[in-house]
Amino acid sequence: MIVREPVNVPGYRLDQTRTPYFQVLLDYVDSGVIPFHTPGHKQGVGMDRAFRDFVGDNVLAIDLTQIRGLDDLLQPEGPLVEAQELAAECFGAEQTFFLINGSTSGNQCMMMAALNPGDRILLPRNSHKSAMGGLIMSGAFPVWMQPEVDEALHMDHTVTPEIVRAALEAHADIACVYVVSPTYYGVAADLAGIAGVAHEYGIPLLVDEAWGPHFHFHPALPQSAMQAGADMCINSTHKMLGSLSQTAMLHVQGERIKLDRLKAVYKLFLSTSPNLVLVASLDVARRQMALEGPALLSRTIEIANDTRRRLNTIPGIYCFGDELEGRPGVFDLDPTKVTITVKELGYTGYEAEEILRRRYNVQCELADLFNTLALFTIGTTVDAADELVYGVREMAREDRPVDIFSPSGVLDRRMKTGTYQLPKIPPIRLLPREAFLAPTEFVPFKKSAGRICAEVITPYPPGIPVISPGEEITPEIIAYLDLEKKAGVKMQGPYDSDLKTIRVVS
Ligand SMILES: Cc1ncc(COP(=O)(O)O)c(C=O)c1O
């Protein structure tokens, strides 16, 4: 092994050029050890030939298990201690935990670490469905906050410090505040303001920052949750940075989170056989950000802003930008998310997404009723951006099918004018955990008003539940889900994915 002098990257105390975990995997391969250990494919030898030929030998050679020298993610003592310390410094946290089941496991870990059964947690209605997993597991009681709604774009933005304060004043005994920032669409909350309010009440702020792992590395991006003073947050590094799918990080700082409890929960939730290729990809993605993050992101932001500007010249297309800043719930914006609003073209976002894929070979990240969203990251090229602009321009020129807002169209005309009322948060009749685990039965969905829902029903994407276990099914919710179904939205969560029936508490 070559031992070299530590290198100081400006702005960092630790040697951020190192990738200690990736290195031990390379050293293991170099050592030529004869593997009598898992995984069963034994560094590719036993792997299906077609798959092996496609992915290549190298990735299979480092698909190892945590044997001697390769440390233990659940109880790190060697290179994984260093790799996570480097990540903590790089992302501005006191301590960082690598996750190998996405921010989904991060949400579960955060809630299980901060909450006991029956504790009340303040959280926004546009929380990702994995937050519901955290509620079901912890047995906590949700006190929902309605984020600011943008009727014209048909989307929820964020909660404001005022909304958080009002909720804390209205409800005693809140154990912690949980917020989502940025939203899937890149709208960021005033996290410093919200942290201030939560801390005034002596409780921690947890942030689902799944979509903001890049924030820390560029001044043109919103302030990161750690910089804003949050106590704990999660980052889906795989979504916006260069690590592999399923990887994420959980960051923590300060005294409000009990570290011993967090570590115990982490050990409970993570696999004892983590995929080490995934773990190493976190190590290298961190180094990439420390060394090249600002430069790579400058380029990404420039391409995204230029694309937004070009898209906005196409008749019938709108991509929101700086003009939204300062509106309720829009504290700051992530320019790398380009939301393409297509309702003026007479398409749903789902239709636009499908047209772009089928006719112009461009695949967007998500679609909803009015929008489809193009994600720009350090991997997006100028050529790719050109293809997107071309596809959208051609789509806008095409002859429309039936306008979605026409009498025979799928959407209610009131939605176009922003006068359609989204369903109100339904009354909570049982704890999510109680309803999820209760004896249940199936009833016809259209006749389920008044019953207690026992499953999470989430139009996907964007993955935000409309109704969750323990909530009363209201006529408004039935009408709204029916409308989404007619518009072609896929429902995640229900046992009957066609939603002809729904599982309710018996
Ligand atoms: C806001 C938010 N939180 C959490 C998650 C879950 O993240 P992951 O896919 O990394 O498990 C998502 C996924 O889209 C999300 O949008």
The ligand as an SDF file (V2000), in Angstrom:
LIG
                    3D

 16 16  0  0  0  0  0  0  0  0999 V2000
  -39.1160   14.1860   -0.2420 C   0  0  0  0  0  0  0  0  0  0  0  0
  -38.6360   12.7670   -0.3360 C   0  0  0  0  0  0  0  0  0  0  0  0
  -38.2080   12.1460    0.7730 N   0  0  0  0  0  0  0  0  0  0  0  0
  -37.7680   10.8750    0.7590 C   0  0  0  0  0  0  0  0  0  0  0  0
  -37.7560   10.1540   -0.4060 C   0  0  0  0  0  0  0  0  0  0  0  0
  -37.2600    8.7460   -0.4030 C   0  0  0  0  0  0  0  0  0  0  0  0
  -35.9610    8.7390   -0.9330 O   0  0  0  0  0  0  0  0  0  0  0  0
  -35.2360    7.4400   -1.4840 P   0  0  0  0  0  0  0  0  0  0  0  0
  -35.7890    7.1790   -2.8320 O   0  0  0  0  0  0  0  0  0  0  0  0
  -33.7870    7.8750   -1.4950 O   0  0  0  0  0  0  0  0  0  0  0  0
  -35.4900    6.3350   -0.5410 O   0  0  0  0  0  0  0  0  0  0  0  0
  -38.1910   10.7620   -1.6040 C   0  0  0  0  0  0  0  0  0  0  0  0
  -38.1860   10.0100   -2.8710 C   0  0  0  0  0  0  0  0  0  0  0  0
  -38.5290   10.4630   -3.9100 O   0  0  0  0  0  0  0  0  0  0  0  0
  -38.6580   12.0940   -1.5590 C   0  0  0  0  0  0  0  0  0  0  0  0
  -39.1170   12.7060   -2.6630 O   0  0  0  0  0  0  0  0  0  0  0  0
  1  2  1  0
  2  3  1  0
  2 15  2  0
  3  4  2  0
  4  5  1  0
  5  6  1  0
  5 12  2  0
  6  7  1  0
  7  8  1  0
  8  9  2  0
  8 10  1  0
  8 11  1  0
 12 13  1  0
 12 15  1  0
 13 14  2  0
 15 16  1  0
M  END
$$$$
